[in-house]
Amino acid sequence: MSATPPHQVDTQPAPLPTKVETVTPPPSEQNVDSSHDETEQQAADDNTTPPVTLDAETTNAKTEEHHHVRWAPLKVPLNRRLQMLAVLFYISLLMLCLSTFIYSFLIPFLWPLLVAYEADLDPTHNYVFGYHPHGIISMGAFGNFATEATGFSQLFPGIKPSLLTLVSNFKLPFYRDIIMALGIAAVSRRSCENILASGPGRSIVIVVGGAAESLNARPGMADLTLKKRLGFIRLAILHQASLVPTFSFGENDIYDQLDNDKGSTVWKIQKRMQKVLGFTMPLFHARGVFNYDVGIIPFRHPIVTVVGKPIPVPVLESGAEPTEEQLLSVQAAYIDELQAIYDKHKDTYAKDRTQDLRIIE
């Protein structure tokens, strides 16, 4: 990952290749044995017509296409197996923690330890990073800002980011402790204010599009939910924290999902779930551990994160609130920088795109 540190405004943003690689190997070639069917017809004058030869491609075109699962070969390099194991552990972490917690109820000796999960987390962290796009599970955000997989502390010395996630994740036993240990914080207003007020260098990373944007995450596309997202801008102005737009090429390419056009039954159910629970569940799919077509393991595809130049915010008088005009002005500058990031690097890191960046909501 290479990028422009937020404190160097006059430099250009540079791409940040993550080490989180998640690309499906090309399909294996299928060999078709050609066969020839000969037919003979009796002519009216008792003469026999020459046999007719049918090409194998013509014959196969008339047969029903057979789909099959492409299995991974047995001989795979060890480093790829270890990468698969790490990704499998990460995406299974939530279920493993919940299963362990439920099982612990069968052991009376462990009962007193379960009350520890009612304690609140008070994270601390001064830049506001806006991460785009959301994707299905924001794998690039986790790899870059919650771990040292790409050497963030070396690229931006003195800046300590906290990736923000749903408050509900901190109510899950064991899982809560793991994300706390990684420095991940709740995306509540109180949490954000505590982080930004804790001193210079402390920063928050917000995946701006949220659940609504995840429903539009598909390979080759980058549809963002940003027009009505003013809360993180207001927060940055109130705490005099510069806004840093961040775009990850490949985030939407590691999963595909079921068609859910706006107004469809699937879309209505997903939006209802979002309204009731605060999050929604895209019907996504990718590959498996031992195959390339079925499962929830992300496709092996590089995620390249580019950190843009910081956007300065207007200075407010003590106790004043940002005006609508100020919010929209900062938002316009933020979108312009985000668009500049995309336009500069799209031909390098999004060669297989089916459309360019769009802000749809």
N, C-alpha and C positions, 0 to 999 in steps of 0.2 A: 504494500500500500504506500503510495506516495501522494502527497497532497500539499497544499499550501497551508502552513500553520496560521491559525486565526489571527495571531498578533502581527503577521506580515501582510498588511493590506495591499501593498503595491505589487505583490508577486502574483503570478498566474497560478491557478489550481492545477495540480498534476494528478494523474490517475493513481489509485491505490489498489493494486491487485491483492486480494485477500488470499489467505492460505486455506480458506474454507472452500474447497472445491467439491462441488456436489453434482457430465455430458454422457448421455447414453451412447454406448458404442454403436457404430453403424450396424444396421441389420446384416445378418449373414446372408450371403448370396445363396439363392436356391437354384439347384441344377434341375433342369427339366429334360428328361429323356424324350427325344423326338420319336414319334411313332407315326406310321403311315397306314391309313385305312384305304383299302381298295374296294371299289364297288363295280359291279358289272351289270349292264342292262342289255336286254335282248332287243335288237332293232327290229323294225317292222319287216325288213327284208331278210331276217335271220342272220344279219351280220352283227358281230360283237364289237361294241365301242371300246376304245382303249381304256384301261383302268384309270380312275381319277385319284390323284394323290392329294391328301389334305395336309397342310402344314400343321405342325404341333401347336404353334401359337394360336392358330385359328381354332383348333380343337379345344385348347385349354381356355380360350376366351369365353367359350360357351358353357364351360363348367362353373360351378359355384366356387367362389374364392374361399379358401380355407385359411382362417386365422389361427395362429399358434403362438405360444409363449416362447420367447427366445431365452434359453438358459445360459447362465454364465459358465465359462469353461472352468475346469478344475485347476488348471495351471494359471494362476493369477499372481502377479508380484506381491510380495509380502506387504509392501508399503500401501498398496491399494486395499488389501484386506484390513489393515490397521485403520485406514481412513474410514472404511465401511463400518468397522466396529465402533469407532468414535461417534460417527453420525447416528448409528443405531442406538447407542447408549443415550445420546442427547435427546432424540425424539421419543425415546421410551421412558425418560426420566420421570415424567409426571405420573405415569401409570405405575412405575416401580415404587415411587414414594407412597402413593395412595394404597397400593397393595400391602406394603410393609406396615403402614399405619393400621390398616384394618386387621391384619394378622396379629398385630401387637395386642389387640383386645383379648386374644385368646391366652395371653400370658399375664396373669395377675401381677406378677412382679414388676411389670413395666407400666402399670396403670398410672402411678403418680407422676410419671414423666410426661404424660400427654398434655397436661395443663400449660406447659411452657409455650405452646403455640398460640396462646391468647395475647401474648405481649406484642406491643406495637413496634414497628421498625421506624427509626428516625434517621434516615439517610442524610448525608450532607454532600454537597459539591459546589466560572462565571459566564461562560458562553452558553448559548442555547443552540444546540445542533438540531436541525430539522432533517430527519432521515426520510428518503424517498427511494423507491416506492415501498409500500408495506409488504408486498408479496403475500405468501400464505402464512409463514411463521417468522418472517424477518430474520432469516438466517445470517445475512450479512451484517446486520446491526449487532447481533449477538457476538459474532466472531471478531468484529472490529472494536467494539466499545465495551464489551463485558469480559473480554479476555485479552491476552497479549499475543494472540496468534499472528497479528500483523505488526507488532512492535509499536503500538500507538505512543507509549510513553517516550520512546526514543525519537519518534517523528515530531512529537509535540511536547517537549520537556516542560514540566511544571504545570501541565493541564491534566486534571483528573476528571474524566467524564463518568457520569452515572447514567446508564441506560434505564429508561423508565418503562414500567409494565403495568398491567391492570392491578388495582388494589386487591381484587379477589384472589390473585395468585399468592398473596401473603397469608391467606387463610388456609392454605393447603399444607398439611403436616409434612415435614422433612423437605419437601420441595422448596418451601419458604426458606429454610436454613441454607439450602444450596445457593439460591439466587441472592440471598443476603451476603453470603461469603464472596460472591462474585461482584459485589458492589452495586447490584441492580436495586433500583428504588421504585416506590409507588408513584404513579402518575397523578396523584392527588394534588390539589393546590397547596396544601400545607407542606407536603413533601418537597415540591418544587421551590417554594419560598425558603424553606430551611436550607436547601442545598445552595441556592444562589446567594443567600445572605451569609454564607459561612466563610467567605474570603476569596481573594483572587485565585484564579486557576480552577476553581470548582465549577463544573459545567454539567449540564443535563442534555440528554439525547432523547428527543421525542420522535416517535414514528408517527408523523403528522396525520397520514391518511386514515389510520385506525381500521376498525372492522369494515366500514363501508368500502374502503379501497381494496381490501382483501378479496371482495367479491368480483373485482375486475382484474385480478392478477392472472394473466395468461402468457404463455411464451410468445415472444416477439412483440409484445405490446407494453405500453407504459401509460396507462390512464390514471391520472392522479386526482385525489379529492383534496382540494386546497382552497377554493374560492371563498368558502365560508369559515375557514379555519383562522380565526383571529385571536383566539385565547392565548396561544403560545407567543404571539407578537405582543399582546398586551403585557404578558408576564415579563418579557424581555425588556420592554420599555420601563416598566415600574422598577425593575432591579438594575437598570442600566447595563444590561448584558447584551453584547453583540450577537446578532443572529448569523448562524453559519449554515447555509444550505449544503446538503450532502446527497449525492445521487449514487446508487449502486446499480451498475449495469450487470444484468444476469440474475437479479433477485427474482424476477418473475418467470425465469426460464427453468427453475429447478422443480417446479410442479405444474401440472395441468389440472383443470377442474371441469366438472360437468357444466354443460350449457345452462345458464341461468339468466336469460334475457330479462330486461326490466319488464315487470308486469306478469311474468310467468309464475306458475305455482311454486316452483322451487325458490324463486326470488322473493316471493311474498312470505314464505315460511322463514327464510333466512333473515329478512328484515324484521319480522315479528320477533324472532329469537333475539336479534340485536336490541330491540326496544325493551324487551322484558329482562334480559340477562346482562345487557351492556356489552356483549360480544356476540359474534355469530360464527358459524362453522361452514366454511366453503367445502363443497363436496370434491375434495382434491384426490389426486392419485399420481403416482410416479412409477418407481420400479421396486423390486424386492431385493432381498439379500442375495439370492441365488438366481435371479432372473432380471431381465431388462424391461419388462412390460407391466407387471402387476405388483402393487405394494405401495407403501407410504415412505419408503426411503427416497430422498430427493435424487433427481437425475444428476449425474456427474457433469457439472457445468461450472465454469469459473465465475466468480462474483468479483467485480472490480469496482471498488468504492472510490469516488472522487470527492474530496472535501474542498468546497469553494472558499472564496474570500469572505471575510466577515462583513456583515451589513451593519453599519452604525445606527444607533437609535437616537431619537431626539431627547434632549435633556428636559426634565420636568421640574417645575417648582415643587417645593416640599409640600406633600399632601395632595398634589394635583393628580388627576387621572388623565390618561391619554385621550385625545379627541378622536372622533371618527376619521377626520381628515388625516391625522397622524398615523393611525392604524393602517389606512388604505395606502398611504404613501410608502410606508415601510414594507407593506405586503408587495406592492408593485416592484420595489427594488429587489426584494427577496426572489420574486418570481423571475425577474430579468436575469439575475445571477444563476438561478437554477437552470433556466433555459440555455444560458451561455455554456454552462458545464455540459449539458446534454449535447448541444450542437457541436462543441469542440471535439468530443470524444466518441460520438455515436458511430462514426465510420470505422473506428478502431475496435470498439468493444461491443457494438450492437450491429454487426454486419448482417446477421440473419433476421433483423427486425422486419415485421410485417407492416408497421406504421410508426410514425414519429411520436414523440411525447405529446400528450394531450392533457389539458386540465379540464375535466368534464363536470366537476361539481365544486 
